[in-house]
Amino acid sequence: MSEREASEREAGFTRVRQPLDRLLRYWKSPPAREVGRVVDAWASIVGPAVASHTTVVSLRDGVLTVKVDDPAWATELRWLEPDIRERLNAAGAAPVIASIKFRVRLDDDRQ
């Protein structure tokens, strides 16, 4: 990618990032870049087995909300929440995460 293409691409991201950040501020969420760092770090923090059953949904007022595809996983993760929270905060992935809420949301294709 040429310098010009890279510059144009960054300009496009900036145009999208600014209104998105305003919306996130309205929702009391950190900037998109910081939320993205949490999403990117999630799999390496929790490992591939847990990551395959979870999806980071939101980060708002220090509360990270994670969708879990099975009640058993949600129960296990609630027990592990202090350790996961500590590792996320130590990784500096985002502003301090005060708590993690695990919400069971079964996929539509699941019986």
Secondary structure as a PSIPRED ss2 file (coil, helix, strand):
# PSIPRED VFORMAT (PSIPRED V4.0)

   1 M C   1.000  0.000  0.000
   2 S C   1.000  0.000  0.000
   3 E H   0.000  1.000  0.000
   4 R H   0.000  1.000  0.000
   5 E H   0.000  1.000  0.000
   6 A H   0.000  1.000  0.000
   7 S H   0.000  1.000  0.000
   8 E H   0.000  1.000  0.000
   9 R H   0.000  1.000  0.000
  10 E H   0.000  1.000  0.000
  11 A H   0.000  1.000  0.000
  12 G H   0.000  1.000  0.000
  13 F H   0.000  1.000  0.000
  14 T H   0.000  1.000  0.000
  15 R H   0.000  1.000  0.000
  16 V H   0.000  1.000  0.000
  17 R H   0.000  1.000  0.000
  18 Q H   0.000  1.000  0.000
  19 P H   0.000  1.000  0.000
  20 L H   0.000  1.000  0.000
  21 D H   0.000  1.000  0.000
  22 R H   0.000  1.000  0.000
  23 L H   0.000  1.000  0.000
  24 L H   0.000  1.000  0.000
  25 R H   0.000  1.000  0.000
  26 Y H   0.000  1.000  0.000
  27 W C   1.000  0.000  0.000
  28 K C   1.000  0.000  0.000
  29 S C   1.000  0.000  0.000
  30 P C   1.000  0.000  0.000
  31 P C   1.000  0.000  0.000
  32 A H   0.000  1.000  0.000
  33 R H   0.000  1.000  0.000
  34 E H   0.000  1.000  0.000
  35 V H   0.000  1.000  0.000
  36 G H   0.000  1.000  0.000
  37 R H   0.000  1.000  0.000
  38 V H   0.000  1.000  0.000
  39 V H   0.000  1.000  0.000
  40 D H   0.000  1.000  0.000
  41 A H   0.000  1.000  0.000
  42 W H   0.000  1.000  0.000
  43 A H   0.000  1.000  0.000
  44 S H   0.000  1.000  0.000
  45 I H   0.000  1.000  0.000
  46 V H   0.000  1.000  0.000
  47 G C   1.000  0.000  0.000
  48 P H   0.000  1.000  0.000
  49 A H   0.000  1.000  0.000
  50 V H   0.000  1.000  0.000
  51 A H   0.000  1.000  0.000
  52 S C   1.000  0.000  0.000
  53 H C   1.000  0.000  0.000
  54 T E   0.000  0.000  1.000
  55 T E   0.000  0.000  1.000
  56 V E   0.000  0.000  1.000
  57 V E   0.000  0.000  1.000
  58 S E   0.000  0.000  1.000
  59 L E   0.000  0.000  1.000
  60 R E   0.000  0.000  1.000
  61 D C   1.000  0.000  0.000
  62 G C   1.000  0.000  0.000
  63 V E   0.000  0.000  1.000
  64 L E   0.000  0.000  1.000
  65 T E   0.000  0.000  1.000
  66 V E   0.000  0.000  1.000
  67 K E   0.000  0.000  1.000
  68 V E   0.000  0.000  1.000
  69 D C   1.000  0.000  0.000
  70 D C   1.000  0.000  0.000
  71 P H   0.000  1.000  0.000
  72 A H   0.000  1.000  0.000
  73 W H   0.000  1.000  0.000
  74 A H   0.000  1.000  0.000
  75 T H   0.000  1.000  0.000
  76 E H   0.000  1.000  0.000
  77 L H   0.000  1.000  0.000
  78 R H   0.000  1.000  0.000
  79 W H   0.000  1.000  0.000
  80 L H   0.000  1.000  0.000
  81 E H   0.000  1.000  0.000
  82 P H   0.000  1.000  0.000
  83 D H   0.000  1.000  0.000
  84 I H   0.000  1.000  0.000
  85 R H   0.000  1.000  0.000
  86 E H   0.000  1.000  0.000
  87 R H   0.000  1.000  0.000
  88 L H   0.000  1.000  0.000
  89 N H   0.000  1.000  0.000
  90 A H   0.000  1.000  0.000
  91 A H   0.000  1.000  0.000
  92 G C   1.000  0.000  0.000
  93 A C   1.000  0.000  0.000
  94 A C   1.000  0.000  0.000
  95 P C   1.000  0.000  0.000
  96 V C   1.000  0.000  0.000
  97 I C   1.000  0.000  0.000
  98 A C   1.000  0.000  0.000
  99 S E   0.000  0.000  1.000
 100 I E   0.000  0.000  1.000
 101 K E   0.000  0.000  1.000
 102 F E   0.000  0.000  1.000
 103 R E   0.000  0.000  1.000
 104 V E   0.000  0.000  1.000
 105 R C   1.000  0.000  0.000
 106 L C   1.000  0.000  0.000
 107 D C   1.000  0.000  0.000
 108 D C   1.000  0.000  0.000
 109 D C   1.000  0.000  0.000
 110 R C   1.000  0.000  0.000
 111 Q C   1.000  0.000  0.000
